[in-house]
């Protein structure tokens, strides 16, 4: 959890006062510190790269803002994309096709054709996808995603490596999948697995790596395939709660790279962090617009709801909250921070001890950069909010707020209903 400075009780984000950001751009608003993004990227890249050649494929589903992507392109990152929309966005951000790895699930033929037309390498998720791709092209670099039967994550909804999930070629079929790829004319380059999102422990990564090493050894001995890379996926968690510890990147890198180097001929390790790079670089700012005391609760109603930050409602996730304009004041009361959405589950935070709140106060929700804006919705016909990038006190608008016209532009009414 990132620590923020304050001056005279006013919270600073990237050298800018939170209250000044809201005064200039309004709220709710996502605010990202550029230096924090770069710092996080360099931390994860450095931990692995000092041990073996490393490629970081930023999992862009966490945050696809073009400005964020430009920062990471400058840092030398590559991309993990899961849709043709993400592929197109990253190409527009300046990533060359060879720096993008497409890892879709339940991919349609139309999407396979679209991705193939961009010359982006494909990480195949199923035997069905392999056969259908072969009818489109066999010229693209190809790897396989295996289900390692090892799961990890902050919620059962984000565990991707367990045996019962929809992701990857089943482990018992993976050697046959590579054999079939050779028969079809492909030249497989890599092996990939992903165990889940937000894991805090090193041990599941070790077990998954041991599965990948065993498969790599079988591929070499049975099929003569020497892999160019082994991709351990992403899922490196962050501490959302004050009492949680930071993932030990050096230990993770040592345990994983040591096994890959000792057991395989793969030259490169690929890592796919999303949350780790972007989550704590960004906060969501909201204004208190209503205060309500009930026999059971004190509610602080804000202009941000689960249309802006759905993780607490969807996953039961915890985000630390603070009062940006009373940053140095002691807690005086316990509040539920709620939004304007017409649902009982519209909570940002529950039972949080905060300074006495007044209408107009600025609430800050921490660690909102990953799966914050990207999971926003227009529920209740509410436009998507603005995003701002801050850098050493300079504020730049990197996404304008939607308008009602934006929401209605694609809607068509049959002429018979207009009479």
KOLVEX-900031 format. One record per residue (C-alpha): residue number from 1; chain; x, y negated, z negated. Coordinates in Angstrom, 3 decimals. Layout:
REM residues N
ATOM num chaine x y z
ATOM NUM A X Y Z
...
//
This chain:
REM residues 419
ATOM num chaine x y z
ATOM 1 A 0.000 0.000 0.000
ATOM 2 A 1.527 -3.256 1.169
ATOM 3 A 2.092 -6.014 -1.375
ATOM 4 A 1.049 -9.517 -0.420
ATOM 5 A 2.505 -12.796 -1.570
ATOM 6 A 0.409 -15.665 -2.861
ATOM 7 A 0.899 -19.382 -3.447
ATOM 8 A -1.230 -21.234 -5.993
ATOM 9 A -3.583 -18.268 -6.133
ATOM 10 A -4.038 -18.161 -2.354
ATOM 11 A -3.224 -14.865 -0.607
ATOM 12 A -0.715 -14.993 2.252
ATOM 13 A -0.812 -12.660 5.260
ATOM 14 A 2.258 -12.879 7.460
ATOM 15 A 2.981 -16.323 6.036
ATOM 16 A -0.551 -17.654 6.683
ATOM 17 A -3.153 -18.328 4.002
ATOM 18 A -6.178 -16.071 4.281
ATOM 19 A -8.507 -19.001 3.608
ATOM 20 A -6.949 -20.944 6.490
ATOM 21 A -7.458 -18.004 8.840
ATOM 22 A -11.138 -17.820 7.931
ATOM 23 A -11.520 -21.586 8.120
ATOM 24 A -10.090 -21.610 11.650
ATOM 25 A -11.583 -18.428 13.116
ATOM 26 A -14.513 -17.487 10.879
ATOM 27 A -15.336 -14.128 9.319
ATOM 28 A -15.535 -11.185 9.331
ATOM 29 A -12.130 -10.933 10.952
ATOM 30 A -9.293 -8.436 11.267
ATOM 31 A -5.840 -9.894 10.599
ATOM 32 A -2.602 -8.097 11.543
ATOM 33 A 0.933 -9.001 10.438
ATOM 34 A 3.227 -8.467 13.439
ATOM 35 A 6.328 -7.954 11.300
ATOM 36 A 4.591 -5.169 9.365
ATOM 37 A 3.828 -3.262 12.579
ATOM 38 A 7.446 -3.464 13.687
ATOM 39 A 8.722 -2.492 10.230
ATOM 40 A 6.504 0.600 10.082
ATOM 41 A 7.489 1.740 13.572
ATOM 42 A 11.176 1.380 12.815
ATOM 43 A 10.809 3.302 9.541
ATOM 44 A 9.253 6.394 11.106
ATOM 45 A 11.448 6.326 14.205
ATOM 46 A 14.603 5.873 12.154
ATOM 47 A 13.834 8.783 9.821
ATOM 48 A 13.657 11.271 12.695
ATOM 49 A 16.058 9.728 15.232
ATOM 50 A 19.054 9.940 12.933
ATOM 51 A 18.573 13.724 12.882
ATOM 52 A 17.748 14.576 16.501
ATOM 53 A 16.574 12.873 19.710
ATOM 54 A 13.111 11.518 18.925
ATOM 55 A 10.131 10.229 20.851
ATOM 56 A 7.411 8.384 18.953
ATOM 57 A 4.023 8.712 20.651
ATOM 58 A 1.887 6.102 18.886
ATOM 59 A -1.604 7.570 18.427
ATOM 60 A -3.382 4.628 19.981
ATOM 61 A -6.848 5.767 18.948
ATOM 62 A -5.971 4.166 15.600
ATOM 63 A -5.861 0.696 17.161
ATOM 64 A -5.886 -0.143 20.874
ATOM 65 A -5.658 -3.920 20.812
ATOM 66 A -3.461 -5.005 23.727
ATOM 67 A -1.349 -7.268 21.522
ATOM 68 A -0.617 -4.375 19.137
ATOM 69 A 0.281 -2.172 22.092
ATOM 70 A 2.612 -4.857 23.447
ATOM 71 A 4.447 -5.008 20.113
ATOM 72 A 4.964 -1.255 20.154
ATOM 73 A 5.964 -1.206 23.829
ATOM 74 A 8.665 -3.743 22.974
ATOM 75 A 9.823 -1.512 20.122
ATOM 76 A 10.300 1.391 22.535
ATOM 77 A 7.305 3.448 21.464
ATOM 78 A 5.505 5.886 23.724
ATOM 79 A 1.792 6.767 23.553
ATOM 80 A -0.520 9.571 22.493
ATOM 81 A -3.779 8.960 24.402
ATOM 82 A -6.984 10.978 24.074
ATOM 83 A -9.162 9.419 26.788
ATOM 84 A -8.860 7.904 30.239
ATOM 85 A -9.874 4.597 28.639
ATOM 86 A -6.874 4.749 26.335
ATOM 87 A -4.631 5.704 29.258
ATOM 88 A -5.845 2.735 31.313
ATOM 89 A -5.456 0.367 28.361
ATOM 90 A -1.883 1.472 27.685
ATOM 91 A -0.952 1.155 31.354
ATOM 92 A -2.264 -2.410 31.247
ATOM 93 A -0.182 -3.020 28.129
ATOM 94 A 2.955 -2.178 30.110
ATOM 95 A 3.587 1.493 29.321
ATOM 96 A 4.767 3.499 32.308
ATOM 97 A 2.919 6.796 32.960
ATOM 98 A 5.852 8.892 31.755
ATOM 99 A 5.632 7.170 28.355
ATOM 100 A 2.048 8.361 27.860
ATOM 101 A 1.002 11.880 26.894
ATOM 102 A -2.683 12.620 27.410
ATOM 103 A -4.130 15.020 24.841
ATOM 104 A -7.860 15.330 25.441
ATOM 105 A -10.356 17.824 24.079
ATOM 106 A -13.331 19.212 26.027
ATOM 107 A -12.104 17.284 29.050
ATOM 108 A -14.391 16.943 32.068
ATOM 109 A -13.196 17.452 35.624
ATOM 110 A -13.798 13.777 36.349
ATOM 111 A -11.508 12.780 33.501
ATOM 112 A -8.841 15.290 34.552
ATOM 113 A -8.896 13.824 38.057
ATOM 114 A -8.710 10.271 36.687
ATOM 115 A -5.766 11.034 34.383
ATOM 116 A -3.978 12.994 37.109
ATOM 117 A -4.354 10.084 39.512
ATOM 118 A -2.373 7.941 37.068
ATOM 119 A 0.486 10.486 37.047
ATOM 120 A 0.287 10.798 33.267
ATOM 121 A 1.605 14.053 31.709
ATOM 122 A -1.164 16.243 30.290
ATOM 123 A -1.202 18.204 27.056
ATOM 124 A -3.636 21.039 27.805
ATOM 125 A -6.176 21.938 25.127
ATOM 126 A -7.753 25.113 26.510
ATOM 127 A -7.465 27.875 29.107
ATOM 128 A -10.553 26.461 30.795
ATOM 129 A -8.852 23.091 31.138
ATOM 130 A -5.726 24.754 32.555
ATOM 131 A -7.681 26.550 35.293
ATOM 132 A -9.625 23.435 36.220
ATOM 133 A -6.499 21.270 36.241
ATOM 134 A -4.769 23.731 38.589
ATOM 135 A -7.448 23.033 41.205
ATOM 136 A -6.617 19.315 40.990
ATOM 137 A -2.815 19.400 40.738
ATOM 138 A 0.072 21.534 39.548
ATOM 139 A 2.619 18.754 39.984
ATOM 140 A 2.222 16.971 36.640
ATOM 141 A 4.436 17.643 33.603
ATOM 142 A 2.446 19.920 31.318
ATOM 143 A 2.469 21.068 27.707
ATOM 144 A 0.002 22.968 25.553
ATOM 145 A -1.720 22.126 22.304
ATOM 146 A -1.889 25.171 20.073
ATOM 147 A -4.158 25.617 17.089
ATOM 148 A -1.565 26.507 14.423
ATOM 149 A -4.161 27.615 11.850
ATOM 150 A -2.681 25.083 9.434
ATOM 151 A -4.905 22.198 8.387
ATOM 152 A -4.353 18.945 6.499
ATOM 153 A -6.154 15.623 6.117
ATOM 154 A -7.896 13.131 3.889
ATOM 155 A -11.347 14.526 4.750
ATOM 156 A -12.720 17.769 6.160
ATOM 157 A -13.915 15.676 9.108
ATOM 158 A -10.350 14.932 10.221
ATOM 159 A -8.678 18.322 9.714
ATOM 160 A -7.736 19.438 13.238
ATOM 161 A -5.354 22.359 12.775
ATOM 162 A -7.551 24.789 10.844
ATOM 163 A -8.590 28.015 12.575
ATOM 164 A -12.262 26.954 12.685
ATOM 165 A -11.755 23.614 14.459
ATOM 166 A -12.438 22.846 18.120
ATOM 167 A -8.871 21.770 18.920
ATOM 168 A -6.131 23.603 20.772
ATOM 169 A -5.477 26.960 22.357
ATOM 170 A -5.981 29.690 19.726
ATOM 171 A -2.638 30.832 18.374
ATOM 172 A -3.106 34.428 19.545
ATOM 173 A -3.696 33.201 23.134
ATOM 174 A -0.868 30.706 23.457
ATOM 175 A 1.773 32.985 25.068
ATOM 176 A -0.782 34.132 27.640
ATOM 177 A -1.626 30.478 28.324
ATOM 178 A 1.985 29.691 29.214
ATOM 179 A 2.221 32.843 31.332
ATOM 180 A -0.892 31.819 33.227
ATOM 181 A 0.491 28.305 33.716
ATOM 182 A 3.580 29.796 35.358
ATOM 183 A 1.403 31.941 37.625
ATOM 184 A -0.530 28.855 38.703
ATOM 185 A 2.657 26.975 39.604
ATOM 186 A 3.063 24.740 36.578
ATOM 187 A 6.390 24.235 34.803
ATOM 188 A 5.508 23.755 31.119
ATOM 189 A 7.761 21.317 29.293
ATOM 190 A 6.564 21.266 25.707
ATOM 191 A 4.531 22.620 22.804
ATOM 192 A 2.228 20.557 20.595
ATOM 193 A 0.160 20.926 17.446
ATOM 194 A -1.679 18.510 15.179
ATOM 195 A -2.869 19.518 11.725
ATOM 196 A -5.043 16.557 10.761
ATOM 197 A -5.137 12.902 9.788
ATOM 198 A -3.931 11.224 6.631
ATOM 199 A -1.996 14.031 4.983
ATOM 200 A 0.278 13.047 2.107
ATOM 201 A 2.180 16.303 1.586
ATOM 202 A 5.226 17.580 3.490
ATOM 203 A 4.440 21.277 3.000
ATOM 204 A 1.666 21.587 5.667
ATOM 205 A 4.017 20.019 8.233
ATOM 206 A 6.635 22.622 7.339
ATOM 207 A 4.187 25.502 7.805
ATOM 208 A 3.003 24.075 11.121
ATOM 209 A 6.592 23.617 12.315
ATOM 210 A 7.403 27.225 11.458
ATOM 211 A 4.471 28.318 13.644
ATOM 212 A 5.755 26.164 16.517
ATOM 213 A 9.297 27.499 16.158
ATOM 214 A 8.047 31.109 16.255
ATOM 215 A 6.025 30.380 19.399
ATOM 216 A 8.998 28.643 21.032
ATOM 217 A 11.155 31.681 20.353
ATOM 218 A 8.564 33.988 21.931
ATOM 219 A 8.250 31.730 24.971
ATOM 220 A 11.981 31.935 25.540
ATOM 221 A 12.348 35.663 24.928
ATOM 222 A 9.216 36.804 26.780
ATOM 223 A 8.812 34.213 29.551
ATOM 224 A 12.209 32.560 29.797
ATOM 225 A 10.724 29.139 29.017
ATOM 226 A 13.132 26.748 27.312
ATOM 227 A 11.043 23.892 25.966
ATOM 228 A 12.190 20.318 26.436
ATOM 229 A 10.244 19.075 23.421
ATOM 230 A 8.283 20.184 20.397
ATOM 231 A 5.510 17.800 19.344
ATOM 232 A 4.488 18.008 15.671
ATOM 233 A 1.541 15.657 16.150
ATOM 234 A 0.697 12.900 13.724
ATOM 235 A -1.266 12.677 10.525
ATOM 236 A 1.354 11.043 8.307
ATOM 237 A -0.743 9.480 5.586
ATOM 238 A -0.472 6.238 3.653
ATOM 239 A -1.367 5.472 0.020
ATOM 240 A -4.784 3.803 0.062
ATOM 241 A -5.098 3.926 -3.733
ATOM 242 A -2.626 2.182 -6.067
ATOM 243 A -1.752 5.442 -7.813
ATOM 244 A -0.943 7.327 -4.592
ATOM 245 A 2.638 7.804 -3.471
ATOM 246 A 4.204 7.002 -0.113
ATOM 247 A 5.027 9.899 2.214
ATOM 248 A 8.717 10.809 1.919
ATOM 249 A 9.686 10.273 5.560
ATOM 250 A 13.274 11.378 5.086
ATOM 251 A 12.218 14.647 3.479
ATOM 252 A 9.603 15.245 6.183
ATOM 253 A 12.098 14.551 8.963
ATOM 254 A 14.791 16.701 7.369
ATOM 255 A 12.532 19.703 6.846
ATOM 256 A 10.978 19.565 10.304
ATOM 257 A 14.016 18.734 12.441
ATOM 258 A 16.153 21.234 10.562
ATOM 259 A 13.810 24.060 11.517
ATOM 260 A 13.481 22.953 15.135
ATOM 261 A 17.245 22.614 15.633
ATOM 262 A 18.009 25.914 13.914
ATOM 263 A 15.311 27.963 15.610
ATOM 264 A 14.807 26.572 19.121
ATOM 265 A 16.615 25.119 22.118
ATOM 266 A 14.203 22.159 22.306
ATOM 267 A 16.151 18.963 22.771
ATOM 268 A 13.597 16.432 21.539
ATOM 269 A 11.083 16.126 18.722
ATOM 270 A 7.886 14.188 19.387
ATOM 271 A 5.955 12.596 16.509
ATOM 272 A 2.530 10.952 16.890
ATOM 273 A 1.940 8.499 14.034
ATOM 274 A -1.012 6.154 14.306
ATOM 275 A -2.237 5.389 10.808
ATOM 276 A 1.292 5.174 9.375
ATOM 277 A 2.285 2.469 11.850
ATOM 278 A -0.804 0.277 11.865
ATOM 279 A -2.984 0.857 8.768
ATOM 280 A -1.302 -1.306 6.144
ATOM 281 A -0.337 -4.018 8.637
ATOM 282 A -3.939 -5.191 8.840
ATOM 283 A -6.653 -6.451 6.523
ATOM 284 A -10.314 -7.225 7.004
ATOM 285 A -11.417 -10.610 5.672
ATOM 286 A -15.057 -11.208 4.766
ATOM 287 A -16.948 -14.060 3.113
ATOM 288 A -19.205 -13.599 0.101
ATOM 289 A -22.612 -14.813 1.272
ATOM 290 A -24.900 -13.453 -1.462
ATOM 291 A -24.657 -12.409 -5.116
ATOM 292 A -27.191 -10.190 -6.824
ATOM 293 A -27.455 -8.821 -10.370
ATOM 294 A -29.610 -5.737 -10.881
ATOM 295 A -30.139 -3.635 -14.012
ATOM 296 A -27.523 -1.187 -12.693
ATOM 297 A -25.109 -3.148 -10.507
ATOM 298 A -23.595 -6.454 -9.573
ATOM 299 A -23.625 -6.717 -5.793
ATOM 300 A -21.406 -9.029 -3.796
ATOM 301 A -22.950 -9.304 -0.362
ATOM 302 A -20.502 -10.165 2.413
ATOM 303 A -20.699 -10.824 6.137
ATOM 304 A -18.768 -7.579 6.825
ATOM 305 A -20.537 -4.230 6.799
ATOM 306 A -19.971 -0.703 8.006
ATOM 307 A -20.407 -2.018 11.521
ATOM 308 A -16.971 -3.578 10.933
ATOM 309 A -15.355 -0.968 8.651
ATOM 310 A -17.142 2.381 8.719
ATOM 311 A -14.559 4.519 6.886
ATOM 312 A -16.027 4.092 3.372
ATOM 313 A -19.520 5.047 4.570
ATOM 314 A -18.437 7.778 6.995
ATOM 315 A -15.614 9.459 5.088
ATOM 316 A -16.140 8.192 1.552
ATOM 317 A -12.774 6.484 1.990
ATOM 318 A -11.229 4.093 -0.492
ATOM 319 A -9.959 0.655 0.521
ATOM 320 A -8.489 -1.623 -2.090
ATOM 321 A -10.235 -4.993 -2.226
ATOM 322 A -9.157 -8.314 -3.662
ATOM 323 A -10.322 -11.926 -3.670
ATOM 324 A -8.030 -13.815 -1.330
ATOM 325 A -8.738 -17.279 -2.765
ATOM 326 A -8.512 -16.079 -6.397
ATOM 327 A -5.549 -13.797 -5.903
ATOM 328 A -3.909 -14.501 -9.250
ATOM 329 A -7.006 -14.453 -11.439
ATOM 330 A -7.799 -11.606 -13.832
ATOM 331 A -10.761 -9.287 -13.359
ATOM 332 A -13.913 -10.333 -15.216
ATOM 333 A -16.683 -8.152 -13.786
ATOM 334 A -17.378 -5.012 -11.807
ATOM 335 A -18.921 -5.360 -8.346
ATOM 336 A -20.094 -3.306 -5.405
ATOM 337 A -18.974 -4.997 -2.179
ATOM 338 A -21.773 -4.537 0.342
ATOM 339 A -22.631 -5.803 3.802
ATOM 340 A -25.564 -7.023 5.911
ATOM 341 A -26.421 -3.687 7.541
ATOM 342 A -29.891 -2.299 6.860
ATOM 343 A -28.628 0.934 5.271
ATOM 344 A -28.127 1.880 1.629
ATOM 345 A -24.733 3.319 2.545
ATOM 346 A -23.442 -0.067 3.722
ATOM 347 A -20.593 -0.318 1.219
ATOM 348 A -17.051 -1.595 1.628
ATOM 349 A -16.191 -0.768 -1.996
ATOM 350 A -17.933 0.434 -5.150
ATOM 351 A -17.429 -0.440 -8.815
ATOM 352 A -14.411 -2.694 -8.338
ATOM 353 A -13.161 -4.917 -11.138
ATOM 354 A -12.655 -8.396 -9.688
ATOM 355 A -12.515 -12.039 -10.775
ATOM 356 A -15.909 -13.676 -11.187
ATOM 357 A -17.221 -14.113 -7.669
ATOM 358 A -18.900 -17.119 -6.129
ATOM 359 A -20.560 -17.572 -2.790
ATOM 360 A -17.909 -18.592 -0.278
ATOM 361 A -15.137 -16.485 -1.803
ATOM 362 A -13.011 -14.501 0.631
ATOM 363 A -12.886 -10.727 0.114
ATOM 364 A -9.928 -8.856 1.584
ATOM 365 A -10.108 -5.130 2.361
ATOM 366 A -6.625 -3.610 2.537
ATOM 367 A -5.202 -1.008 4.929
ATOM 368 A -7.815 -1.645 7.616
ATOM 369 A -5.633 -1.467 10.718
ATOM 370 A -6.184 2.210 11.503
ATOM 371 A -9.678 3.280 12.557
ATOM 372 A -11.056 -0.073 11.458
ATOM 373 A -11.847 -2.116 14.529
ATOM 374 A -11.659 0.924 16.831
ATOM 375 A -14.568 2.555 14.985
ATOM 376 A -16.637 -0.645 14.836
ATOM 377 A -20.155 -0.612 16.230
ATOM 378 A -22.948 -2.918 17.351
ATOM 379 A -25.441 -1.405 14.921
ATOM 380 A -28.217 -3.860 14.006
ATOM 381 A -27.238 -5.729 17.207
ATOM 382 A -24.210 -7.251 15.526
ATOM 383 A -21.335 -8.332 17.788
ATOM 384 A -17.830 -6.974 17.275
ATOM 385 A -15.698 -9.390 15.265
ATOM 386 A -12.537 -11.331 16.081
ATOM 387 A -8.981 -10.107 15.612
ATOM 388 A -5.997 -12.313 14.786
ATOM 389 A -2.246 -11.649 14.849
ATOM 390 A -0.057 -13.553 12.402
ATOM 391 A 3.698 -13.981 12.691
ATOM 392 A 5.688 -16.076 10.234
ATOM 393 A 2.689 -18.299 9.571
ATOM 394 A 1.598 -18.643 13.209
ATOM 395 A -1.947 -17.470 13.940
ATOM 396 A -2.926 -16.111 17.368
ATOM 397 A -6.396 -14.967 18.372
ATOM 398 A -5.998 -11.527 19.989
ATOM 399 A -9.670 -10.644 20.421
ATOM 400 A -12.608 -12.987 20.769
ATOM 401 A -15.887 -12.283 19.008
ATOM 402 A -18.574 -10.674 21.118
ATOM 403 A -21.712 -12.634 21.956
ATOM 404 A -25.301 -11.519 22.260
ATOM 405 A -24.915 -11.892 26.006
ATOM 406 A -22.050 -9.382 25.888
ATOM 407 A -24.317 -6.887 24.137
ATOM 408 A -27.169 -7.305 26.627
ATOM 409 A -25.159 -7.603 29.851
ATOM 410 A -25.360 -3.907 30.756
ATOM 411 A -29.022 -3.470 29.781
ATOM 412 A -31.561 -3.106 32.619
ATOM 413 A -35.333 -3.457 32.306
ATOM 414 A -37.509 -1.779 34.978
ATOM 415 A -39.405 -4.364 37.022
ATOM 416 A -42.748 -2.771 36.110
ATOM 417 A -42.119 -3.801 32.487
ATOM 418 A -41.576 -7.429 33.405
ATOM 419 A -45.079 -8.046 34.722
//
